[in-house]
Structures are given as C-alpha cells and as structure tokens.
Amino acid sequence: MSTSRDGYGHWQRIPTRWADNDVYGHVNNVVHYAFMDTVINTWLIAAGLDIQAGQEIGLCVESHCNYRASVSFPDALDAGLRVGHLGRSSVRYEVGFFLEGSDDVVAEGHFVHVFVDRTTRKPVEIPAGLRAAMQGLVVEA
C-alpha cells in the first residue's frame, strides 16, 4: 500500500475520543477497525448505498491493519480511502491514516466487502451507480 497522501481519492477527518485510549495510553488497535468501517460506510452512503432499505448490502469478509505509529487522544486522523480491487460482487477498500495535517502514515489497512442480496445473502453484482462511484477511487496499477 502507498504511504503517500497522493495515493488516496477520498478524505475524511476522524477525531479520536478519550475512550479510544487504552491502558497503555494510545488508541487501541481495534479502534482503527472502527475508523475504517466509519470512513468506508460514510463514503458508501454518500455514493448512494441505502444501508437501511436497499436490496444490496456489503458484508465484510476480510479486514487487516498495519500499525506504524502510536496515536493518542486528542489526536485527529485524516483517513484516505481508495479502491485497490473492484470485482463483480466484491471490492477491496484500502485506508491510510495520517496524523491531521501530516504526511506521516500511522496505520494502513483494508476491508473487503462482498455485496449480497439483503434477504438471501447470495452474492450479487455491485449496483451500477455504486460501481461507477467506486471506479473513481480505483488505484491505477
């Protein structure tokens, strides 16, 4: 994954909270996964995915995070989002976390969503409008 801000097409600021710190005085590792989930789903909603009543939903089937530096409350993070792979029914989102206003990556990870029918849970094609929006975040190989 890229450790440069230039490699991401969408940005969202994420403030840390006092409760995010663990007993060791830094943002706990599981919080980064919640941050990834937040930036991805915020983007999906803005791109038109109806998470409440839409027939297609994205289920996380894989996630991973590499930690490069410690973060503590009250730090804020700039979360960069891009698409590393876009398949027929699946997408790999890649997220880079940078300290607010810094070029230093503190963590980077990915989520893989498989889009399924809300009722049957069988894989379906990513809806055309959403696919078009995702294309705008695809990383050129």
C-alpha positions as CSV (number, residue, x, y, z in Angstrom):
1,M,0.0,0.0,0.0
2,S,1.0,3.6,-0.6
3,T,2.3,5.6,2.4
4,S,1.7,8.8,0.4
5,R,-1.3,11.0,0.7
6,D,-1.3,11.2,-3.2
7,G,-2.5,7.6,-3.4
8,Y,-6.0,8.2,-2.0
9,G,-9.0,9.8,-3.7
10,H,-11.3,10.5,-0.7
11,W,-10.6,12.0,2.6
12,Q,-12.4,12.2,5.9
13,R,-11.2,13.7,9.2
14,I,-11.7,11.4,12.2
15,P,-11.2,12.8,15.7
16,T,-10.1,10.4,18.4
17,R,-12.1,10.3,21.7
18,W,-10.9,9.9,25.2
19,A,-12.5,6.5,25.4
20,D,-10.4,5.3,22.4
21,N,-7.2,5.3,24.5
22,D,-6.4,2.1,26.2
23,V,-4.5,1.4,29.5
24,Y,-1.2,1.9,27.6
25,G,-2.1,5.5,26.7
26,H,-2.7,5.1,23.0
27,V,-5.6,4.5,20.7
28,N,-6.4,0.8,21.0
29,N,-5.8,-1.4,17.9
30,V,-9.5,-2.4,17.5
31,V,-10.5,1.3,17.2
32,H,-8.6,1.5,13.9
33,Y,-11.0,-1.1,12.5
34,A,-14.0,1.0,13.6
35,F,-12.4,4.0,12.0
36,M,-12.0,2.1,8.7
37,D,-15.6,0.9,8.9
38,T,-16.7,4.5,9.5
39,V,-14.9,6.1,6.6
40,I,-16.0,3.3,4.2
41,N,-19.6,3.4,5.2
42,T,-19.7,7.2,5.3
43,W,-18.4,7.2,1.7
44,L,-20.9,4.4,0.6
45,I,-23.9,6.3,2.0
46,A,-22.7,9.5,0.2
47,A,-22.3,7.4,-3.0
48,G,-25.9,6.3,-2.8
49,L,-25.9,3.0,-1.0
50,D,-29.2,2.7,1.0
51,I,-28.0,0.9,4.1
52,Q,-31.4,1.0,5.7
53,A,-33.6,-0.5,3.0
54,G,-31.5,-1.2,-0.1
55,Q,-31.7,-4.7,-1.6
56,E,-27.9,-5.0,-1.9
57,I,-25.7,-4.7,1.1
58,G,-21.9,-5.1,1.6
59,L,-20.7,-7.7,4.1
60,C,-17.1,-7.5,5.4
61,V,-15.4,-10.8,4.6
62,E,-11.8,-9.7,5.3
63,S,-10.0,-6.9,7.2
64,H,-6.4,-6.1,8.1
65,C,-4.4,-3.3,9.6
66,N,-0.7,-2.5,9.9
67,Y,0.2,-0.1,12.6
68,R,3.2,2.2,12.0
69,A,3.0,4.8,14.8
70,S,1.1,5.4,18.0
71,V,-1.9,7.8,18.2
72,S,-3.4,9.2,21.3
73,F,-6.4,11.3,22.3
74,P,-6.8,14.2,21.4
75,D,-5.1,13.5,18.0
76,A,-7.2,13.7,14.9
77,L,-6.6,11.5,11.9
78,D,-7.0,12.1,8.2
79,A,-8.3,8.9,6.7
80,G,-7.6,8.4,3.0
81,L,-9.8,5.9,1.1
82,R,-9.2,4.2,-2.2
83,V,-10.3,1.0,-4.0
84,G,-7.5,-1.5,-4.6
85,H,-9.6,-4.1,-6.4
86,L,-13.1,-3.9,-7.9
87,G,-14.6,-7.2,-8.8
88,R,-18.1,-8.2,-10.0
89,S,-19.5,-8.6,-6.5
90,S,-16.6,-7.6,-4.3
91,V,-14.4,-4.6,-3.6
92,R,-11.2,-4.1,-1.6
93,Y,-11.1,-0.8,0.1
94,E,-7.7,0.5,1.3
95,V,-7.5,3.1,4.0
96,G,-4.4,5.1,5.1
97,F,-4.4,7.0,8.4
98,F,-2.3,10.1,8.7
99,L,-2.0,12.4,11.6
100,E,-4.0,15.5,11.0
101,G,-2.1,17.8,8.6
102,S,0.9,15.4,8.4
103,D,2.4,13.3,5.7
104,D,3.2,10.6,8.2
105,V,1.2,7.4,7.9
106,V,0.3,6.0,11.3
107,A,-1.7,3.0,10.1
108,E,-2.9,1.4,6.9
109,G,-5.4,-1.3,6.3
110,H,-8.1,-2.8,4.1
111,F,-11.6,-4.1,4.2
112,V,-13.1,-6.5,1.6
113,H,-16.8,-6.2,1.1
114,V,-18.9,-8.8,-0.8
115,F,-22.2,-7.4,-2.0
116,V,-25.1,-9.7,-1.3
117,D,-28.9,-9.7,-1.6
118,R,-30.2,-8.4,1.8
119,T,-32.7,-11.3,2.1
120,T,-31.0,-14.3,0.5
121,R,-27.4,-13.3,1.4
122,K,-26.3,-14.6,-2.0
123,P,-23.6,-12.6,-3.9
124,V,-24.9,-10.0,-6.4
125,E,-23.3,-7.6,-8.8
126,I,-22.3,-4.3,-7.3
127,P,-25.1,-1.9,-8.3
128,A,-24.2,0.2,-11.5
129,G,-24.3,3.6,-9.8
130,L,-22.2,2.5,-6.9
131,R,-19.7,0.7,-9.2
132,A,-19.3,4.0,-11.2
133,A,-18.6,5.8,-7.9
134,M,-16.1,3.1,-6.9
135,Q,-14.3,3.4,-10.2
136,G,-13.4,6.9,-9.2
137,L,-11.4,5.6,-6.3
138,V,-9.6,2.7,-8.1
139,V,-5.9,2.8,-7.7
140,E,-4.1,2.6,-11.1
141,A,-1.7,-0.4,-11.1
